[in-house]
Amino acid sequence: MTHHFRRITVAVVAACVVVGLTACGSSSSGSDKTYIIASDNAFAPFEYLDTATNKYVGIDIDILDAVAANQGFKHQVNNIGFDAAMGQVQAGQAHAMMAGMNITDARKSTFDFSQGYFHDGQVLVVPDASTVATLDDLKGLSIAAKTSTQGATYAQSISEKYGFTLQFYEDSPTMYTAVLNGSNDACFEDRSVIGWAIKYDGLALKTVGDVINPGSYGFAVKKGTNADLLSMFNQGLEAIKADGTYAQIMAKYGY
């Protein structure tokens, strides 16, 4: 299959159209309940639009489907972009988000996380022809970052030290394009995601240096809410790891 990134506009669900749902912050359970899960819309291999079927696919989608099947709950995924997904959860318009989201101490102040389901970290990305070899080489350059991500947080934390400026983008494909066309000189991205883009989309980019900020991705709910959903996710994750389903999903995407 040829994988293509496509930036699309997705209608944001202004209200939770769910039978019996009075507030997304509710932690009530029931067989008729459908959980709204917010997600990214262009973050392969975790979630991305399969142009052949016009459906979203990826590691996050497969894990969520498997966990829901194991635990017996219904769910609907809104692929609206990373920053928008965070906003929906915080506003109570979605019960949770699953979008390749790094578990960090800073985010724990506003989100409750599941056990980690994937281990990754950020890496510096530059054009193939770039001579940038270390962070010291970024002095005076313009760096692209994806809004609200761990890569952006890291870039902001070191921008003054290494003397570079930042420009923010809403999704990964647009960020890559900015680096490829010379609008920016480099970007920070999750290693597995940029590796996938380089391999399957043939982007003329390369990674430089070691992985930064290694950590885990987690399923997240607004802090203090939806404890039942978080518990079901953790139980389901353990179950699909035990029965081999998780390993099959990883193998499907080359991990």
For each residue, the residues with C-beta under 8 A, 3 or more apart:
1: 50 52
2: 200
3: 44 48 50 196 200 201
4: 49 51 201
5: 42 44 48 49 172 173 197 201
6: 42 49 51 173
7: 41 42 171 173 174
8: 41 49
9:
10: 41 78 79 80 81
11:
12: 78 80 84 88 93
13: 16 17 36 78 88 93 94
14: 93
15: 93
16: 13 21 23 24 36 93 94
17: 13
18: 21 33 34 36 76
19: 32 33 34
20: 30 32 33
21: 16 18 24 26 33 34
22: 26
23: 16 26 92
24: 16 21 36 92 93 94 95
25: 92 222 225 226
26: 21 22 23 225 226
27: 225 226 227 228 229
28: 33 228
29: 33 228
30: 20 33
31: 72
32: 19 20 74
33: 18 19 20 21 28 29 30 73 74
34: 18 19 21 74 75 76
35: 73 74 75 76 95 96 226 229
36: 13 16 18 24 75 76 78 88 93 94 95 96
37: 64 75 76 77 78 94 95 96 97 98
38: 77 78 80 84 85 86 88 89 93 94 96 97 99
39: 47 56 60 61 77 78 79 80 85 97 98 99
40: 43 46 47 79 81 82 85 99 100 171
41: 7 8 10 47 48 49 56 79 80 81 171
42: 5 6 7 47 48 49 81 171 172 173
43: 40 46 47 48 58 82 99 100 171 172 193
44: 3 5 47 48 58 193 196 197 200
45: 48 58 59 192 193 196 253 254
46: 40 43 58 59 60 99 100 118 193 217
47: 39 40 41 42 43 44 56 57 58 59 60 61 79 99 100
48: 3 5 41 42 43 44 45 56 57 58
49: 4 5 6 8 41 42 54 55 56 79
50: 1 3 53 54 55 56 57
51: 4 6 54
52: 1
53: 50 57
54: 49 50 51
55: 49 50
56: 39 41 47 48 49 50 61 77 79
57: 47 48 50 53 61 62
58: 43 44 45 46 47 48 61 62 253
59: 45 46 47 62 63 118 249 250 253 255
60: 39 46 47 63 64 98 99 100
61: 39 47 56 57 58 64 65 77
62: 57 58 59 65 66 249 252
63: 59 60 66 67 98 117 237 240 246 249
64: 37 60 61 67 68 75 77 98 219
65: 61 62 68 69
66: 62 63 69 70 236 240 245 246 249
67: 63 64 70 71 232 233 236 237 239 240
68: 64 65 71 72 73 74 75 236
69: 65 66 72
70: 66 67 235 236 239 240 245
71: 67 68 232 233 235 236 239
72: 31 68 69
73: 33 35 68 229 232
74: 32 33 34 35 68
75: 34 35 36 37 64 68
76: 18 34 35 36 37
77: 37 38 39 56 61 64 98
78: 10 12 13 36 37 38 39 85 88 94
79: 10 39 40 41 47 49 56
80: 10 12 38 39 41 84 85 88
81: 10 40 41 42 84 85 170 171
82: 40 43 85 86 99 100 101 146 147 148 149 171
83: 86 87 147 148 170
84: 12 38 80 81 87 88
85: 38 39 40 78 80 81 82 88 89 94 97 99
86: 38 82 83 89 90 97 148
87: 83 84 90 91
88: 12 13 36 38 78 80 84 85 91 93 94 97
89: 38 85 86 92 93 94 95 96 97 111 220 221 222
90: 86 87 110 222
91: 87 88
92: 23 24 25 89 222 225
93: 12 13 14 15 16 24 36 38 88 89
94: 13 16 24 36 37 38 78 85 88 89 97
95: 24 35 36 37 89 221 225 226 229
96: 35 36 37 38 89 219 220 221 226 229 230 233
97: 37 38 39 85 86 88 89 94 101 219 220
98: 37 39 60 63 64 77 101 219 220
99: 38 39 40 43 46 47 60 82 85
100: 40 43 46 47 60 82 118 120 190 193 217
101: 82 97 98 107 217 218 220
102: 107 120 149 150 213 215 216 217 218
103: 107 108 113 116 215 216 217 218
104: 107 108 150 153 215
105: 108 109
106: 109 153
107: 101 102 103 104 110 111 113 220
108: 103 104 105 111 112 113 223
109: 105 106 223
110: 90 107 222 223
111: 89 107 108 220 221 222 223
112: 108 220 221 222 223 224 225 227 230
113: 103 107 108 116 218 219 220
114: 117 218 219 220 230 233 234 237
115: 218 234 237 238
116: 103 113 119 215 216 217 218
117: 63 114 216 217 218 219 237
118: 46 59 100 192 216 217
119: 116 214 215 216 217
120: 100 102 190 191 192 211 214 215 216 217
121: 190 191 211 212 213 214 215
122: 150 151 154 188 189 190 191 211 212 213
123: 188 189 190 191 194 207 208 209 210 211 212
124: 132 135 186 187 188 207 208 209 212
125: 176 179 186 187 188 189 194 205 206 207 208
126: 130 132 179 185 186 205 206 208
127: 130 179 180 182 204 205 206
128: 204 205 206
129: 204
130: 126 127 185 186 206 208
131: 137
132: 124 126 137 138 141 185 186 208
133: 137 208 209
134: 137 208 209
135: 124 138 158 162 209
136: 139 162
137: 131 132 133 134 141
138: 132 135 141 143 162 163 164 185 186
139: 136 162 163 164
140: 163 164
141: 132 137 138 164 165 184 185 186
142: 164 165 166 167 183 184 185
143: 138 155 159 164 165 166 167 184 185 186 187 188
144: 166 167 168 169 175 178 179 183 184 186 187
145: 149 151 152 155 156 166 167 168 169 175 187 188
146: 82 149 151 152 168 169 170 171 172 175 187 189
147: 82 83 152 168 169 170
148: 82 83 86 152
149: 82 102 145 146 152 153
150: 102 104 122 153 154 190 213 215
151: 122 145 146 154 155 187 188 189 190
152: 145 146 147 148 149 155 156 166 168 188
153: 104 106 149 150 156 157
154: 122 150 151 157 158 188 212 213
155: 143 145 151 152 158 159 166 188
156: 145 152 153 159 166
157: 153 154
158: 135 154 155 161 162
159: 143 155 156 162 163 164 165 166
160: 163
161: 158
162: 135 136 138 139 158 159
163: 138 139 140 159 160
164: 138 139 140 141 142 143 159 185
165: 141 142 143 159
166: 142 143 144 145 152 155 156 159
167: 142 143 144 145 178 183 184
168: 144 145 146 147 152
169: 144 145 146 147 174 175 178
170: 81 83 146 147 174
171: 7 40 41 42 43 81 82 146 174 175
172: 5 42 43 146 175 176 189 193 197
173: 5 6 7 42 176 177 197
174: 7 169 170 171 177 178
175: 144 145 146 169 171 172 178 179 184 187 189
176: 125 172 173 179 180 187 189 194 197 203 205
177: 173 174 180 181 183
178: 144 167 169 174 175 181 183 184 187
179: 125 126 127 144 175 176 182 183 184 185 186 187 205
180: 127 176 177 203 204 205
181: 177 178
182: 127 179 185
183: 142 144 167 177 178 179
184: 141 142 143 144 167 175 178 179 187
185: 126 130 132 138 141 142 143 164 179 182
186: 124 125 126 130 132 138 141 143 144 179 208
187: 124 125 143 144 145 146 151 175 176 178 179 184
188: 122 123 124 125 143 145 151 152 154 155 212
189: 122 123 125 146 151 172 175 176 193 194
190: 100 120 121 122 123 150 151 193 194
191: 120 121 122 123 194 195 207 211
192: 45 118 120 195 196 255
193: 43 44 45 46 100 172 189 190 196 197
194: 123 125 176 189 190 191 197 198 205 207
195: 191 192 198 199 207
196: 3 44 45 192 193 199 200
197: 5 44 172 173 176 193 194 200 201 203 205
198: 194 195 201 202 203 205 206
199: 195 196
200: 2 3 44 196 197
201: 3 4 5 197 198
202: 198
203: 176 180 197 198
204: 127 128 129 180
205: 125 126 127 128 176 179 180 194 197 198
206: 125 126 127 128 130 198
207: 123 124 125 191 194 195
208: 123 124 125 126 130 132 133 134 186
209: 123 124 133 134 135 212
210: 123
211: 120 121 122 123 191 214
212: 121 122 123 124 154 188 209
213: 102 121 122 150 154
214: 119 120 121 211
215: 102 103 104 116 119 120 121 150
216: 102 103 116 117 118 119 120
217: 46 100 101 102 103 116 117 118 119 120
218: 101 102 103 113 114 115 116 117
219: 64 96 97 98 113 114 117 230 233
220: 89 96 97 98 101 107 111 112 113 114
221: 89 95 96 111 112 225 226 227 229 230
222: 25 89 90 92 110 111 112 225 226
223: 108 109 110 111 112
224: 112
225: 25 26 27 92 95 112 221 222
226: 25 26 27 35 95 96 221 222 229 230
227: 27 112 221 230 231
228: 27 28 29 231 232
229: 27 35 73 95 96 221 226 232 233
230: 96 112 114 219 221 226 227 233 234
231: 227 228 234 235
232: 67 71 73 228 229 235 236
233: 67 71 96 114 219 229 230 236 237
234: 114 115 230 231 237 238
235: 70 71 231 232 238 239
236: 66 67 68 70 71 232 233 239 240
237: 63 67 114 115 117 233 234 240 241 246
238: 115 234 235 241 242
239: 67 70 71 235 236 242 243
240: 63 66 67 70 236 237 243 245 246 249
241: 237 238 245 246 247
242: 238 239
243: 239 240
244: 247 248
245: 66 70 240 241 248 249
246: 63 66 237 240 241 249 250
247: 241 244 250 251
248: 244 245 251 252
249: 59 62 63 66 240 245 246 252 253
250: 59 246 247 253 255
251: 247 248 254 255
252: 62 248 249
253: 45 58 59 249 250
254: 45 251
255: 59 192 250 251
